[in-house]
Amino acid sequence: MLTGTDKGKKGKVLKAMPSENKVVVEGVNQKNKRQKPRKQGEKGQLIKITHPVNVSNVGLFCGSCGKGVRAKVKMIKDKKTRVCAKCGKEL
């Protein structure tokens, strides 16, 4: 994450929503939702739900550099692949 209350956190992208220009990132932008008891004698619960984040607030992370990076596109064996701009390894 580049900005916001979760700045600096890392996680996998669980879902992409290109029409809304948002992504859902694991462990980021979680909110508590209170769930009422369904049956008599059952207790209510607090459930953490991950909400979507705007794409502009998310960046790529290179595992070998250990930093957030920009990506370059290179042709490797007739396939386009994203490559780290700093170290040159595949993302």
SVG drawing of the C-alpha trace seen along z (x, -y; Angstrom):
<svg xmlns="http://www.w3.org/2000/svg" viewBox="-34 -8 54 29">
<polyline fill="none" stroke="black" stroke-width="0.4" points="0.0,0.0 1.3,-3.4 -1.1,-5.7 -3.8,-5.6 -4.1,-4.1 -2.6,-0.8 0.4,-2.4 3.4,0.0 1.4,3.2 1.9,6.0 -0.6,8.6 -1.8,10.6 -4.5,9.2 -7.5,11.4 -9.9,9.8 -9.6,7.2 -12.5,5.0 -11.4,3.2 -14.7,1.6 -14.7,-0.1 -10.8,-0.7 -10.5,1.1 -8.7,4.2 -9.2,6.3 -5.9,6.9 -5.5,9.5 -5.2,8.1 -5.7,4.4 -8.6,2.1 -10.4,4.5 -13.6,3.3 -15.6,5.0 -19.2,6.0 -21.5,7.0 -23.5,10.2 -26.6,10.7 -27.4,14.1 -29.4,16.3 -30.8,18.8 -31.9,18.4 -29.1,18.9 -26.4,18.1 -24.1,15.1 -23.5,12.3 -20.1,12.0 -17.8,9.4 -16.6,10.4 -13.7,8.7 -14.5,8.0 -11.8,6.8 -13.1,3.9 -11.8,2.8 -9.0,0.2 -8.4,-2.2 -5.8,-0.9 -3.8,-4.2 -3.1,-3.3 -1.5,0.0 2.0,0.8 4.1,3.8 6.5,5.5 9.7,7.3 10.6,10.3 14.3,10.3 14.8,6.5 12.4,6.4 11.1,3.0 8.2,1.6 9.2,1.2 8.2,0.1 7.8,2.8 9.2,3.1 7.8,5.4 10.3,7.7 9.8,10.4 11.1,13.7 10.5,16.7 7.8,14.8 5.9,14.0 5.5,10.6 6.6,10.8 6.9,8.1 10.4,7.5 11.7,5.5 13.2,2.2 15.9,2.3 17.2,5.8 15.9,7.2 14.2,10.4 10.7,11.5 7.9,10.4"/>
</svg>
